[in-house]
């Protein structure tokens, strides 16, 4: 009775069938459980080169549209689970078989954007399993298989171009980020960084910040650059060519030109560029545990940044005055014809970050442009915009609570109080509040900085 109902005995009998094929096997129940249970016969069958190739084709070739919508992606999903089930023999065959890599590359080459999001996620997950370390892999095997995979990618010659072709698909963006940031071990990371720099990844991502491209492509490109920069803080690698490229004055200048040098300034281009600049400015912040060498590197980066950004401060200021067109917004029963908008909000955040550098030349230029006065006017004009108020208050905090010498900052503080009429604006706002009527006293947070 026990053997009759033992599921293991049923699986043993499956492999006694003549002409057993993958499609028959994938109809069996508990396939994944049996695979994770290290059933040797099952693993041996699935890791045959022709069977593994068939599995890869399932995750790289979109099913016919005339199939039942409910079952259309059942087999690709199951194939992806099998390929990424953390079985070492599977990684061995996937990383070495030439035909399998042809399937991977053909998925990117033969399909025009946009990719099917599900198929792209299966592709991305499968490829990541070959390059990133999994739980069961020992270090030697991981390095061996990863180097083999990187060799295939390097031999292709245009792998980055193929990925960037489909940058509007989030799964492809995630794939680039994971490959660029999650490899383990300095030798492997150095290999992938050198390869990506050889194929000019950063330069091509910055080129994507163009009003001719879809907004999602531009924002995904910016997110990749930011992710690489942030990862370098968490896992530093000496002479990382990608980070050197991102932090170079040439790249920063190129980003600024993309933001402000085009005839049409689009929301996505500005937001993408701002996110890159903000990430770089954050990278200049000092930490208590930073060594003298790291301190000097951050100081050098900060100097390069403000020298490069300084000529573009007028363009940054002008976005506050002439933002990209934005549709009217209904809020609390009222229609706001000219909402402040996310672009201007992020510009204010950027100004706050620039003020936090406490650079005299930047402060002087903001004073010449009367930027602080514009921020103050926006503060009182959009009295219900708490996000704006938070950022403007932070700007005033950076000005008033500067730790630098009083002599350096006194002129700028005088400009803020006298020329921008900070105190008068607060008092005028108080006069506008009629007795007996409830109205938000939005100036209170400003008063705390005076």
N, C-alpha and C positions, 0 to 999 in steps of 0.2 A: 504494500500500500504506500509506503514512504517513497519508494523509487518511482512509483507511478505519478505522484504529484510533485516530485522534486523538479523545479524549473531548470536546474543545471543539467539534468538528464535530457530535457527537451532541447536545450541548446546544443548538446553534444550530437543529438540526432540530426539537427539541421545541416551540419556539415557533411553528413553521409549522403545527402541528396546529390543526384547527378545534375550537372549543368547549373549549379547554384549561381545566381547572378546577384548583383548589388541591389537591384530594384526589389527582388524577392526578400532579401535580407532586411531591407529598410522597412518592410511591412510588419516585421516581427515586433511584438511587444517587448518592453524592457531592454531594448537594444542598448541605450546609453548606460543603463545601470549595469548591464553585463560587461560593457566596455570598460567602465570605471572599476569594475571588479576584477580587471586584468584577466579576462578569459583569453587564454593563449590562442586557441583556434580562431576566435573572432579577430584578435589583433593581427594574427598572421594573414588572415584573409583580407582585412581592410588595408593592410600596408603593402599588399602587392602593388607594384608600380601601375598596372593598368587600372586597378580598382581605385587607387588614390587619385589617379588622373580623372577618373569618372566623377569622383567626389568633388574635385576642384572645378570641373566643368559645371557641376550643379550650382556652385556659388559664384560662377563668373558668367554664366549664360542665362539671361532672363527667360523665365518660362513663357510659353505662348499665352497671349491674352485671351484666347478662346477657352482656356481652362476655367474650371469652377473657381470663382474669386476666393471662396473660403479655403480651398485646398491648393491654390496656385503656388504658394510659397512654402508649403509644408516640407517638401523634399529639400529645397535649398537651405531651409532653416535646420533640418536634421543633419544635412551634410556638413554645415558649418559647426554644429555641436560636435560631430564626430572628429572633424579636422582639428578642433581646438580643445579636445578632451584631455589634454596633458598626458598623452601617450608617447613616450620617447621614440619608439620605432616609427611613428607617424611623422615626427619632426625630421627624422633622418631621411626618409624617402622624399618628403616635400622639399627639403632644402637642396637635394642633390639632383633630382630628375629634371632634365632640360625641358621636356614637353610640358611639365607642370608650370614652369616659369613662363613658357610661351603663353599659356592660358592666362596667367596673372597679367602679363603685359598686354595681351590682346583685349582684356576687359577695359583697359584704359585707352588703348589705341582705336579699337573698332567702334566704341560707343561715343555718340555725340552728347555733350551736356544738354540738359541736366541728366545725371544718372538716376536710375531708380534708387530711392533712398534705402530701401531694404537690401537690395543687392549690393549697394555700396557698403553698407554696414557689415554684411557677411564677408565681403572682400577685405575690408579694412581689418576686421577681427582676425581673419585667417592669416593675413600677412603679418600682423603684429605678433601672432603666436610664434612665427619663425624667427623674429628679430629680437623680441623681448624675452627675458628670462621668466620661466614659469616655476611653480613650486617644486615640482619633482625633478627638475633638471639639476645635475651636478655641474659644477663650474666649468670643468673641462669640456663636457658635451655641449653646454650652452655656447661657449666660445667657438667651438668647432663649427656648430651649425649656423651660428650667427655670422661668422666670417664667410661661410659658404654663401649665405643669403646675400650678404653685402657685396660679395664678388659678382653675383648674378646682377645685382642692381648696378654696380659700377660698369660691368661689361655692356649693359644696355646703352649707356651713353646719354640718354635723354630722359632718364627716369623722372627728374624734377619737372621737366616740361610736361610730361604725361600727367603727373599729379596736379600741376597748376592748371592744366586744361579743365579739370573738374573741381576747381577750388570753390565753386558755388555749392558744392555738396558738403554738408557738415561732416560726414563720415570721413571724407578725404582730408579735410582740415584736421580732424582728430588724428588721423594716421600720420600726417606730417609732424604734428606736435609730439606724438608719442615717440616716433622714431628719433626726433631731434632732442628729446629731453629725458627719456626713460631708459636708455641703454645703460648697462652696468659695466663698470671697469673702465679706467682711463684709456687703455689701448683701443677698445671698441668704439668708445665715444670719440676719440681722436680720429678714427677711421671715417666715421659717418660725418663728422664735422668737416673734415678735409674734402670728402666727396661732395657734400652739399655746397661748400664754398667754391669748389671747382666748377660746379654747375650754376654758380651765381644765384643761389636761393634768395638771399636777402635782397639783392638788387632787383630781382624779378618780382619779389613780393612788393617792394616799394613802387615799382612800375605799375602794379595793379591798382594803386591809388589814383585812379583816373576817372573822370566823370563819364567816360565812354563805357566803363564797365558797370555791371550790375552792382547795386549797393551791397548785396550779400557777399560778393567776391571781394570787394574792398574791405569790408569789416572782417572777413575771415583772414585775409592777408595780414591785417593789422594785429589780429589776435595771435597769429602764429609768431610774429616778431616779438610781441609782448611776452608770450609764453617762453620763448627761448631766452630772453633777457632775464626773466624772473627765475627760471631754472638755473641759470648760471650763478645766481646768488645762493641758491640752496645747495648746488653741487658744483663748486668752482673747479675749473680746469685751466691750468696755465696755458696761455696762448691759444685760447679757443677762437678759431678763425671766424666763426659766425658772430660771436659777441664783439670781437674786434671790428667786424664789418658794421654791425648795428650801431656801435658807439662812435664810429668815425664821424668827424665833422662833415665829410662828403655825404654820408647817408642822411644825417640829420638835416643838412641843407636841402637834399633832394626831397625829403618828406615835406619840408616847409614850402618848397617850390610847388610840389603837387597840391598842397593845401590852398595856397594863395596865388599861384602863378597862372592858373587856368582861367579862361574867360568865364566859364560857368562854375561857380562855387557850390558844390552839392553837399547836402547834409552828410552823406556817407563818407565822402572824402575828408571833410573836416573832422568828423568824429573818429575816423580811423587814424588820422594824423595826430589828433590830440591824445588818443590813448597811447600811441607810441611815445610821444613827448613826455607824458605823465609817467610812464614806466621808466624812462631814462632818468627823469628828475628824481624819482623814488630811489633809483639805484645810487644816487649821490649821497643819500642820508647815511650818516655815520652811526655805527653801533658800538656799544661799550666793548664788545669782544673783538672788534676789528684790530688787526695788527697794524704796525706802522706802514707796512707795504700796502695793505688794503686801503688805509687812510689816504696815502699819497695817490693811489690810483683813483679813488673817488674824488679827491680834490682836483686832480687833473681832468677827470670827466666833467666835473661841474664847471670848470673854467672853459673847456671846449664848448659846452652847451650854451652858456650865456653869451659867449662871443658869437656863436652861430645864430642864436635866436634873436639877439639884439636888433639886427636890421629888419626883422619881421614883426617887431612889437606894434608898429603902426597898423599892420594888417590884422593882427590879433585884436587890437583896439577897435578897428573898423567893423569887425564882425558883430560887436555889441551894438553898433549903430545901424548897420545894414546886414542883418542876418539873412540866410536863405529863406525863400518864401515858405510860409507855414499856414496851414488851414486854420480857420477860426475854431475855437474850442468852447464847448458848453460846460460850464462849471457852476454848481449850486443854483441852477435855474437861470443863470445869466450867460450870455454869449460873449466870449472874449475874442474880439476881432483880431487882435495882435498878441497871441500868447508869447510868453517869454521863450519857450521852446528849449529842447534838449541841447541844441548846438550852443546857444548862448550860455546855458547853465554849465556846460563842460568848458567853455571858454573862461568863465569866472573861476572854475576849479583850477584851470591852467594858470590863470593870473595869480591865484592864491599860492600855487606851488612856486611860481617864479618869485613872488615876494618873499617866500620862505628862504630863498637863497641869500637874501640880504646883500645883494650886489648893488653897489652904489650906482653904477652905470644904468642898470635896469630900472632902479628907483627913479633916477633922474629922467629917464625917457618916459616912464609912466607919468611923471609930474608934467613934463612938456605936453604930453597928449591929453592931460586932464582925465586920465582913465579912472581914477578914484572917484571923481565927481560923477562920472557916468554910472559907476557902480552904485553910488549913493542914490542917484535919481531912480535907478531901476529898483533899488531896495524899497523905496517908498511908493513907487508906482505900482508894483506887483505885491500888494500888501498881504495877499493870501498864499503866496508862493514860499512855503517853508524851506524848500530845497535851496532856493535862491538866497533866502535870508541866512541860512547856515553858512553858505560859501562866502557871502559878503562879510559877515561877521568874522569869519576866519581870515579874510584879507586884512581887515582892520586889526585883528589880533596880531598878525605877523608884523604890521607896521608899528603898532604901539608897544608891543612887548618884545621888541628886538633885544637880543642879548649882546649885540655888538656895541661898540663904543657910542656914547651919546652924541659925540661930535659928528660921527658918520651919518647918524640917522636923524639928527635934530632938524635939518633942513627939510627932509621929506615929511616929518611929523608936522612941522609948521605949515607945509603946503596942504596937508590933509585937513588940519584944523582951521586954518585961515582961508586959503584959496578955495577949498572945497566946501567951506561953510558947514562943517560937521555939526557944531553946536546949534547954529541957527536952524539947520534942517530938522534937528530933533525937537527944538522948541516950536517951530512952525507946525510940525506934525501934532504936537500936543494941543495947540490951539484949535486944530481942525476937529478935535474930538468934542462933540457937543455934550453938555451936562445931561446926565440921565440916559444917555445912549451908550450901549455897549459897542465898543470898537477895539479891535486888537491893538495894543500898544506895541507896535513892532520895533520901536526904537529902543526898548529896554535892553536888548542884548547888545546894541551898539554902545549904549551909555556905560556898560561895564568895562569897555575898553578905553574910555576917555580918562 
